[in-house]
Structure formats: C-alpha cells, structure tokens
Amino acid sequence: MPVIEVRELNKTFKTHRKEPGLVGSLKGLFWREPVFNEAVKSVSFSIEEGELVGFLGPNGAGKTTLLKMLSGILYPSSGEARVLGFVPWERDRAYQRQFAIVMGQKNQLWWDLPPSESFALNRDIYQVDPAAFDRTLAEMVSLLDLKHLLDVPVRHLSLGERMKCELVAALLHQPRVLFLDEPTIGLDVISQERIRSFIQEYNRLKRTTVLLTSHYMRDVEELCQRILVINHGRIVYNGPLQELANRYVDHKIIKIRFSCAPAEGMLAGLEETVESDAHHAVLKVKKKEVARRTRWLLDRLPIDDLSVEEVEVDEVIRRIFEERVIQE
C-alpha cells in the first residue's frame, strides 16, 4: 500500500472582483462578482515508503496548495487523498504525530528563544519519550554540526543556520512522512549543499518518505530519482528524472573547443549552431543526427576537444511549461 495516495484531488479558491473607485466600493456592499481559481485540478499520484520525490512547477502552479492539503492545513474541493492510511484534513492526532512539514519561507522556531527551547517544546507537544528525544537530537545535531548554535537566540542565527534548526525541529518526533517546501530558498551555495546532504542522509538512514518542492534544479537532480511536474494545477509529468529529456527534448548539445581558429565560413552552413567564435562553438543537434554530425565535425574542423551533452534539466522543465501554456 502506498504511503501517499492521491486520487482526482481538486482545490478551487473563491475570491471576489472589486470594481475601482468609490462607485465600485459602494456597489461591492451589495453585490460582488465571484472569481474562481482552480489551484489544483484532478491530481492523482502515489508515493511508496522511503521514496524521495521531487515536486516541480512554476509559481502559482499548485505545489504549496497540494502540500497544505496533504498536511491537513487545507480542505480540498473534491477528490481523495490518504497519507499513511489517514485522510489528512480529518486532522487525526495519530496522523499529526507521523508527518512533518517544513516551509522555507515560514518560521516555526520561537524568534527570541534559542533552538534548544523550541526543540524541548516540540518534545512536549508530540509527547516524545525523553530518552528517544535526546538520542534523536544528538544524532541530528551531529549530522548538521549544530552543537554551538543550540543556545543562541534564533534571531541571531543566519538563514542557513535557522533552516538547519527548522529541520531538526520538524524531525524530532521521527515522522514517517516529510513535506519540504523550498527548504533551500535564499540560502548560499554552501548552505544549500549542507541541507541537501542532510536530507539525503536522513532519507537513507530512516527510510522517511519525502515530497520535496524546489525551484533549484540542483536540489532535485541530487536528491530525487522520480519527479512530479505540475503546471496550471495539473500533473503534466510523473516519472524518473532521467527520462524527462528523452520524452520532451529531441536534441543534444555538442560543445567544441578548437585547437586553432577554423577557416572563415566553416560553421556558417550549420543551422544547429547556437554560438561560436575563434576558440569554441556550441551546437544543438537532433539526437538521430548526433553520430553523423560528430564525424563531420571531426573530419573538417581543427578540434582540440569535443563533448556531447544532454540538455540541462531546468531547460527541459522550462520547455514543458512553455508547451503547456501554448496548448492551454
């Protein structure tokens, strides 16, 4: 049985449109035009125990709305979802003890208190056995190198240090499911890498099921074997990360470094040329033409080095979004 199972889940938000000016304000006292925003549309997927799944989409695609429904913060308009056998929005206490949600733009730690006191509060809220709490805290403090920060008020911590403490606070009760919403947002490169390493190691050690949303493709590439791509509230891709390029991109990138400047006009006839100068060139070549084109280049140009590369994942994702916009 999947740990997370979602079937035809929908969420529509109702707002009202206000006409401008004083007349619009007076009119709004008696009648307001309703506006319906379908944030999530007929979403279905399942996630098995121990999976670390990436959840990708542009701003406003429905990612955070879906996470909030799976964590019980929001009620859906229709559809079904079960996490660990529980219906999230019923807010069963037994379910609340088995999941955690970390939102990169929200702070769950007490601003004026040191992290150690927030951790102790979470211990009491989740009724964690003191011995188990001490053992778990020591393990995570060691993994994240936090010992010197436990008694420093949260307001004095850097963004990266706070995010590490946020992860500890969320994991002290050892949840079986972890929802991560932009955990590396705003962090520097080193802090991002440390957070990624911790998530990867924790998932390996605990077999915790993780659903991760992020705008940083490095997060997804390093952590996730499978991804869900959502656009305009609908799932447009559900599968292995490595198959994205095969499904949505029909070309590869050939990068060339010249040993000397090629003769003038040698590259002029190549329609696939993305950029070129006297020292290097980049070509976009159809996959079925890569072998033939590579031989042609090696035979005719003064090449010092040549590499054939897949299109970067973020470009593939961007192409998916653009195509969906055109279709819709």
BELBEL-V538599 format. One record per pair of residues at least 6 apart in sequence whose ideal C-beta (glycine too) atoms are under 8 Angstrom apart, sorted by the first residue. I is the first residue (numbers start at 1). J is the second residue. D is the distance in Angstrom with one decimal. If there is no record, write none. Layout:
<<I | J | D> <I | J | D>>
This chain:
<<1 | 85 | 7.4> <2 | 46 | 3.9> <2 | 47 | 6.0> <2 | 48 | 5.6> <3 | 47 | 5.8> <3 | 48 | 6.3> <3 | 49 | 4.9> <3 | 51 | 7.8> <3 | 83 | 6.8> <3 | 84 | 6.0> <3 | 176 | 7.1> <3 | 177 | 6.3> <3 | 209 | 4.6> <4 | 45 | 7.8> <4 | 46 | 6.4> <4 | 47 | 4.1> <4 | 70 | 6.9> <4 | 81 | 7.7> <4 | 82 | 7.6> <4 | 83 | 5.2> <4 | 177 | 6.9> <4 | 209 | 6.7> <4 | 211 | 7.0> <5 | 46 | 4.7> <5 | 47 | 8.0> <5 | 81 | 7.0> <5 | 82 | 5.0> <5 | 83 | 7.9> <6 | 43 | 5.9> <6 | 44 | 5.7> <6 | 45 | 5.4> <6 | 46 | 7.1> <6 | 66 | 7.9> <6 | 70 | 7.6> <6 | 79 | 7.5> <6 | 80 | 7.4> <6 | 81 | 4.7> <7 | 44 | 5.2> <7 | 79 | 6.2> <7 | 80 | 4.5> <7 | 81 | 7.2> <8 | 42 | 5.1> <8 | 43 | 7.5> <8 | 44 | 5.8> <8 | 78 | 7.2> <8 | 79 | 4.4> <8 | 80 | 6.9> <9 | 40 | 5.9> <9 | 42 | 7.4> <9 | 43 | 4.7> <9 | 44 | 7.2> <9 | 66 | 7.2> <9 | 69 | 6.7> <9 | 76 | 5.4> <9 | 78 | 7.7> <9 | 79 | 3.6> <9 | 80 | 7.0> <9 | 81 | 5.6> <10 | 38 | 7.2> <10 | 40 | 5.8> <10 | 41 | 6.0> <10 | 42 | 6.2> <10 | 43 | 7.6> <10 | 76 | 6.1> <10 | 77 | 4.8> <10 | 78 | 4.6> <10 | 79 | 5.1> <11 | 38 | 7.6> <11 | 39 | 4.9> <11 | 40 | 4.2> <11 | 62 | 7.6> <11 | 65 | 5.5> <11 | 66 | 7.7> <11 | 69 | 6.3> <11 | 74 | 6.7> <11 | 76 | 5.2> <11 | 77 | 5.3> <12 | 36 | 5.5> <12 | 37 | 6.7> <12 | 38 | 5.1> <12 | 39 | 7.0> <12 | 77 | 4.6> <13 | 36 | 7.4> <13 | 37 | 4.6> <13 | 39 | 5.9> <14 | 34 | 5.9> <14 | 35 | 7.3> <14 | 36 | 5.7> <14 | 37 | 7.9> <15 | 34 | 7.6> <15 | 35 | 4.9> <15 | 37 | 6.8> <16 | 28 | 7.6> <16 | 32 | 3.9> <16 | 33 | 6.4> <16 | 34 | 5.9> <16 | 35 | 6.4> <17 | 32 | 7.1> <17 | 33 | 4.5> <17 | 34 | 7.8> <17 | 35 | 5.1> <18 | 24 | 5.8> <18 | 25 | 7.3> <18 | 28 | 5.4> <18 | 32 | 6.8> <19 | 27 | 6.1> <19 | 28 | 7.1> <38 | 233 | 5.4> <39 | 62 | 4.9> <39 | 65 | 4.4> <39 | 233 | 5.6> <40 | 62 | 4.6> <40 | 65 | 5.5> <40 | 66 | 5.6> <40 | 69 | 7.4> <40 | 76 | 7.5> <40 | 233 | 4.9> <41 | 62 | 7.8> <41 | 232 | 7.4> <41 | 233 | 4.0> <41 | 234 | 5.0> <42 | 79 | 7.4> <42 | 234 | 6.9> <43 | 62 | 7.6> <43 | 66 | 6.5> <43 | 79 | 7.5> <43 | 230 | 7.3> <43 | 233 | 7.4> <43 | 234 | 7.0> <43 | 235 | 5.5> <44 | 235 | 7.2> <45 | 228 | 5.9> <45 | 235 | 6.3> <45 | 238 | 5.6> <47 | 53 | 5.4> <47 | 209 | 6.0> <47 | 211 | 6.6> <48 | 209 | 7.5> <49 | 176 | 7.8> <49 | 207 | 6.5> <49 | 209 | 5.7> <50 | 203 | 7.3> <50 | 207 | 4.1> <50 | 208 | 7.3> <50 | 209 | 6.1> <51 | 209 | 5.8> <51 | 210 | 7.4> <51 | 225 | 7.8> <51 | 226 | 6.7> <52 | 199 | 7.6> <52 | 200 | 7.7> <52 | 203 | 5.0> <52 | 209 | 7.9> <52 | 210 | 4.4> <52 | 212 | 6.7> <52 | 223 | 5.6> <52 | 224 | 5.6> <52 | 225 | 7.2> <53 | 210 | 7.0> <53 | 211 | 5.5> <53 | 212 | 7.0> <53 | 224 | 6.0> <53 | 226 | 5.2> <53 | 227 | 6.8> <53 | 228 | 6.4> <54 | 212 | 5.4> <54 | 213 | 7.7> <54 | 214 | 7.1> <54 | 219 | 7.5> <54 | 220 | 4.1> <54 | 223 | 7.0> <54 | 224 | 3.5> <54 | 226 | 7.3> <54 | 227 | 4.0> <54 | 228 | 7.1> <54 | 241 | 7.1> <55 | 63 | 5.5> <55 | 66 | 7.6> <55 | 67 | 7.7> <55 | 211 | 5.7> <55 | 212 | 6.3> <55 | 213 | 4.5> <55 | 227 | 7.3> <55 | 228 | 5.0> <55 | 230 | 7.0> <56 | 63 | 7.8> <56 | 213 | 7.3> <56 | 214 | 7.6> <56 | 220 | 6.5> <56 | 227 | 5.8> <56 | 228 | 7.1> <56 | 229 | 5.0> <56 | 230 | 7.2> <56 | 317 | 6.0> <57 | 63 | 5.0> <57 | 213 | 7.8> <57 | 229 | 6.4> <57 | 230 | 4.0> <57 | 231 | 5.7> <57 | 321 | 8.0> <58 | 231 | 6.8> <58 | 321 | 5.7> <61 | 230 | 4.8> <61 | 231 | 5.4> <61 | 232 | 6.6> <61 | 233 | 6.9> <62 | 230 | 5.4> <62 | 232 | 7.7> <62 | 233 | 4.4> <63 | 181 | 7.4> <63 | 213 | 4.6> <63 | 230 | 6.0> <64 | 103 | 7.7> <64 | 181 | 5.8> <64 | 213 | 7.1> <65 | 74 | 6.6> <66 | 230 | 7.4> <67 | 101 | 6.6> <67 | 179 | 4.9> <67 | 181 | 5.6> <67 | 211 | 7.0> <67 | 213 | 6.8> <68 | 74 | 4.3> <69 | 75 | 7.4> <69 | 76 | 5.3> <69 | 81 | 6.5> <69 | 88 | 6.5> <69 | 89 | 6.8> <70 | 81 | 6.1> <70 | 83 | 5.8> <70 | 88 | 5.3> <70 | 179 | 6.5> <70 | 211 | 7.5> <71 | 88 | 6.1> <71 | 99 | 6.4> <71 | 101 | 4.7> <71 | 179 | 5.7> <72 | 88 | 4.1> <72 | 89 | 5.1> <72 | 90 | 7.5> <72 | 91 | 4.8> <72 | 95 | 7.3> <72 | 96 | 7.4> <73 | 101 | 8.0> <74 | 89 | 7.2> <75 | 89 | 4.8> <76 | 89 | 7.0> <80 | 87 | 7.9> <81 | 87 | 6.9> <81 | 88 | 6.1> <83 | 95 | 6.9> <83 | 99 | 6.5> <83 | 177 | 5.9> <84 | 95 | 6.4> <84 | 98 | 5.5> <84 | 99 | 7.3> <84 | 176 | 6.1> <84 | 177 | 6.3> <86 | 92 | 5.3> <86 | 94 | 7.1> <86 | 95 | 3.8> <86 | 98 | 8.0> <88 | 95 | 6.8> <97 | 126 | 5.8> <97 | 127 | 7.8> <97 | 173 | 6.2> <97 | 175 | 7.8> <98 | 175 | 5.6> <98 | 176 | 4.9> <98 | 177 | 6.5> <99 | 175 | 5.0> <99 | 176 | 7.0> <99 | 177 | 4.2> <99 | 178 | 7.2> <99 | 179 | 6.9> <100 | 170 | 3.9> <100 | 171 | 6.3> <100 | 173 | 7.4> <100 | 175 | 4.3> <100 | 177 | 7.6> <100 | 178 | 5.4> <100 | 179 | 7.2> <101 | 170 | 7.2> <101 | 178 | 7.7> <101 | 179 | 4.2> <101 | 180 | 7.9> <101 | 181 | 7.0> <102 | 108 | 7.8> <102 | 166 | 5.5> <102 | 167 | 6.1> <102 | 170 | 4.8> <102 | 178 | 7.3> <102 | 179 | 7.2> <102 | 180 | 5.3> <102 | 181 | 6.9> <102 | 183 | 5.7> <103 | 181 | 4.4> <103 | 182 | 7.0> <104 | 163 | 6.9> <104 | 181 | 6.2> <104 | 182 | 3.6> <104 | 183 | 5.2> <104 | 184 | 6.9> <104 | 185 | 4.0> <104 | 186 | 7.2> <105 | 181 | 7.9> <105 | 182 | 6.5> <105 | 185 | 6.4> <107 | 154 | 7.8> <107 | 162 | 7.2> <107 | 166 | 7.3> <108 | 118 | 7.6> <108 | 166 | 6.2> <108 | 169 | 5.9> <108 | 170 | 7.3> <109 | 115 | 6.1> <109 | 118 | 4.6> <109 | 154 | 4.8> <109 | 162 | 6.9> <109 | 165 | 6.0> <109 | 166 | 6.4> <109 | 169 | 6.1> <110 | 117 | 6.7> <110 | 118 | 5.1> <110 | 121 | 7.5> <110 | 154 | 6.6> <111 | 153 | 7.8> <111 | 154 | 5.4> <111 | 155 | 5.3> <112 | 153 | 6.0> <112 | 154 | 7.3> <112 | 155 | 6.4> <113 | 153 | 6.5> <113 | 154 | 6.6> <114 | 150 | 6.3> <114 | 151 | 4.6> <114 | 152 | 5.7> <114 | 153 | 5.6> <114 | 154 | 7.0> <115 | 146 | 7.5> <115 | 149 | 6.5> <115 | 150 | 5.7> <115 | 152 | 7.6> <115 | 154 | 6.3> <115 | 157 | 7.8> <115 | 165 | 4.3> <115 | 168 | 7.1> <115 | 169 | 7.3> <116 | 150 | 4.4> <116 | 151 | 5.8> <118 | 154 | 7.4> <118 | 165 | 7.6> <118 | 169 | 5.7> <119 | 137 | 6.2> <119 | 150 | 8.0> <119 | 168 | 6.6> <119 | 169 | 6.1> <119 | 172 | 6.0> <122 | 128 | 7.7> <122 | 169 | 5.5> <122 | 172 | 5.3> <122 | 173 | 7.0> <123 | 130 | 7.4> <123 | 133 | 4.7> <123 | 172 | 6.3> <123 | 173 | 8.0> <126 | 172 | 7.2> <126 | 173 | 3.8> <128 | 136 | 7.7> <128 | 172 | 6.3> <128 | 173 | 5.3> <132 | 174 | 7.7> <133 | 172 | 6.3> <136 | 171 | 7.4> <136 | 172 | 5.7> <136 | 174 | 6.1> <137 | 168 | 7.1> <137 | 172 | 6.4> <140 | 146 | 7.5> <140 | 167 | 7.6> <140 | 168 | 4.9> <140 | 171 | 6.4> <140 | 172 | 7.8> <140 | 202 | 7.9> <141 | 147 | 5.4> <141 | 150 | 7.1> <141 | 168 | 7.2> <143 | 198 | 5.7> <143 | 201 | 6.3> <143 | 202 | 7.2> <144 | 164 | 4.6> <144 | 167 | 7.2> <144 | 168 | 6.8> <144 | 194 | 7.3> <144 | 198 | 5.6> <146 | 161 | 7.8> <146 | 164 | 6.0> <146 | 165 | 6.7> <146 | 168 | 6.8> <149 | 157 | 6.3> <149 | 161 | 5.7> <149 | 164 | 8.0> <149 | 165 | 6.9> <154 | 162 | 6.3> <154 | 165 | 7.1> <157 | 165 | 6.9> <158 | 191 | 7.9> <159 | 186 | 5.6> <159 | 187 | 6.1> <159 | 191 | 7.4> <160 | 187 | 5.0> <160 | 188 | 6.6> <160 | 190 | 7.7> <160 | 191 | 3.1> <160 | 194 | 7.3> <160 | 195 | 7.6> <163 | 183 | 6.4> <163 | 184 | 7.5> <163 | 187 | 6.5> <163 | 191 | 7.2> <163 | 195 | 6.2> <164 | 194 | 7.2> <164 | 195 | 6.9> <164 | 198 | 7.3> <167 | 183 | 7.2> <167 | 195 | 7.3> <167 | 198 | 6.6> <167 | 199 | 7.8> <170 | 178 | 7.0> <171 | 178 | 7.2> <171 | 202 | 7.0> <174 | 206 | 7.1> <175 | 208 | 6.7> <176 | 208 | 6.3> <176 | 209 | 6.5> <177 | 208 | 7.0> <177 | 209 | 4.9> <177 | 210 | 7.8> <177 | 211 | 7.7> <178 | 208 | 5.3> <178 | 209 | 7.1> <178 | 210 | 4.8> <178 | 211 | 7.6> <179 | 210 | 7.9> <179 | 211 | 5.3> <180 | 199 | 7.1> <180 | 210 | 6.4> <180 | 211 | 7.1> <180 | 212 | 4.6> <180 | 213 | 6.9> <180 | 214 | 7.8> <181 | 213 | 5.1> <182 | 213 | 6.1> <182 | 214 | 5.9> <182 | 215 | 6.7> <183 | 195 | 5.8> <183 | 199 | 7.3> <183 | 212 | 7.4> <183 | 214 | 7.2> <183 | 219 | 7.8> <184 | 191 | 7.4> <184 | 192 | 4.4> <184 | 195 | 5.3> <184 | 196 | 7.1> <184 | 214 | 6.4> <184 | 216 | 5.6> <184 | 219 | 5.7> <185 | 214 | 7.8> <185 | 215 | 7.2> <185 | 216 | 7.8> <187 | 195 | 6.8> <192 | 216 | 6.7> <192 | 218 | 7.1> <192 | 219 | 7.3> <196 | 218 | 7.6> <196 | 219 | 6.1> <196 | 222 | 5.4> <196 | 223 | 6.1> <199 | 210 | 6.9> <199 | 212 | 7.5> <199 | 223 | 6.1> <200 | 222 | 7.1> <200 | 223 | 5.7> <202 | 208 | 6.5> <203 | 210 | 5.6> <203 | 223 | 7.9> <212 | 219 | 6.8> <212 | 220 | 7.3> <212 | 223 | 6.4> <212 | 224 | 6.5> <214 | 220 | 6.0> <217 | 312 | 7.5> <217 | 313 | 5.1> <217 | 314 | 4.2> <217 | 317 | 7.2> <220 | 227 | 6.2> <220 | 241 | 6.8> <220 | 313 | 7.1> <221 | 241 | 7.0> <221 | 313 | 5.9> <224 | 241 | 6.0> <225 | 240 | 6.3> <225 | 241 | 6.4> <226 | 238 | 7.7> <226 | 239 | 6.5> <226 | 240 | 5.7> <226 | 241 | 6.8> <227 | 237 | 7.0> <227 | 238 | 7.8> <227 | 239 | 7.4> <227 | 240 | 7.9> <227 | 241 | 5.2> <227 | 244 | 7.4> <228 | 235 | 5.8> <228 | 237 | 7.2> <228 | 238 | 5.3> <229 | 235 | 7.0> <229 | 236 | 5.2> <229 | 237 | 3.9> <229 | 238 | 7.7> <229 | 317 | 6.7> <229 | 320 | 6.0> <230 | 236 | 6.9> <231 | 320 | 7.0> <231 | 321 | 5.5> <231 | 324 | 4.7> <231 | 325 | 7.9> <232 | 324 | 6.6> <232 | 325 | 8.0> <232 | 328 | 6.2> <236 | 320 | 6.1> <236 | 324 | 5.7> <237 | 244 | 6.8> <237 | 247 | 7.5> <237 | 248 | 7.9> <237 | 320 | 6.5> <239 | 247 | 7.9> <241 | 313 | 7.0> <244 | 313 | 6.5> <244 | 316 | 4.9> <244 | 317 | 7.5> <244 | 320 | 8.0> <245 | 310 | 5.2> <245 | 311 | 5.5> <245 | 313 | 7.6> <245 | 316 | 5.5> <248 | 316 | 5.5> <248 | 319 | 5.9> <248 | 320 | 5.7> <248 | 323 | 7.7> <249 | 311 | 4.8> <249 | 315 | 7.9> <249 | 316 | 5.6> <249 | 319 | 6.8> <250 | 286 | 6.1> <250 | 287 | 6.1> <251 | 272 | 7.8> <251 | 284 | 5.1> <251 | 285 | 5.9> <251 | 286 | 5.3> <251 | 287 | 6.2> <251 | 311 | 7.0> <252 | 284 | 7.8> <252 | 285 | 5.9> <252 | 287 | 5.8> <252 | 290 | 5.5> <252 | 308 | 5.6> <252 | 309 | 6.6> <252 | 310 | 6.2> <252 | 311 | 7.0> <253 | 274 | 7.8> <253 | 282 | 6.5> <253 | 283 | 7.2> <253 | 284 | 6.1> <253 | 285 | 7.7> <253 | 308 | 7.4> <253 | 309 | 4.7> <253 | 310 | 7.5> <253 | 311 | 6.3> <254 | 272 | 8.0> <254 | 282 | 7.3> <254 | 283 | 4.4> <254 | 284 | 8.0> <254 | 285 | 5.5> <254 | 290 | 7.2> <254 | 293 | 6.9> <254 | 294 | 6.7> <254 | 297 | 7.2> <254 | 306 | 6.7> <254 | 307 | 7.4> <254 | 308 | 5.5> <254 | 309 | 7.8> <255 | 280 | 7.2> <255 | 281 | 7.7> <255 | 282 | 5.5> <255 | 283 | 8.0> <255 | 306 | 7.2> <255 | 307 | 5.0> <255 | 309 | 6.5> <256 | 280 | 6.1> <256 | 281 | 4.6> <256 | 282 | 7.6> <256 | 283 | 7.4> <256 | 297 | 6.6> <256 | 301 | 7.1> <256 | 303 | 5.7> <256 | 305 | 7.3> <256 | 306 | 5.2> <257 | 279 | 6.8> <257 | 280 | 5.1> <257 | 303 | 7.3> <257 | 304 | 5.0> <257 | 305 | 4.3> <257 | 306 | 7.7> <258 | 278 | 7.0> <258 | 279 | 5.9> <258 | 280 | 6.5> <258 | 281 | 7.4> <258 | 301 | 6.9> <258 | 302 | 5.5> <258 | 303 | 6.4> <258 | 304 | 6.2> <259 | 302 | 4.7> <259 | 303 | 6.7> <259 | 304 | 3.9> <260 | 302 | 4.9> <261 | 278 | 3.9> <261 | 279 | 7.5> <261 | 302 | 7.9> <262 | 278 | 7.8> <262 | 301 | 5.2> <262 | 302 | 6.0> <266 | 300 | 6.9> <266 | 301 | 6.2> <267 | 273 | 5.4> <267 | 276 | 5.1> <267 | 281 | 6.0> <270 | 283 | 6.4> <272 | 283 | 4.5> <272 | 284 | 4.9> <272 | 285 | 5.0> <272 | 286 | 7.9> <272 | 293 | 7.4> <273 | 281 | 6.4> <273 | 282 | 7.5> <273 | 283 | 5.5> <274 | 282 | 4.4> <274 | 283 | 6.3> <274 | 284 | 5.4> <275 | 281 | 7.0> <275 | 282 | 5.0> <276 | 282 | 7.2> <283 | 293 | 7.3> <283 | 297 | 8.0> <285 | 293 | 4.9> <290 | 308 | 6.0> <294 | 306 | 6.9> <294 | 308 | 6.8> <297 | 303 | 6.5> <297 | 306 | 6.8> <298 | 306 | 6.8>>
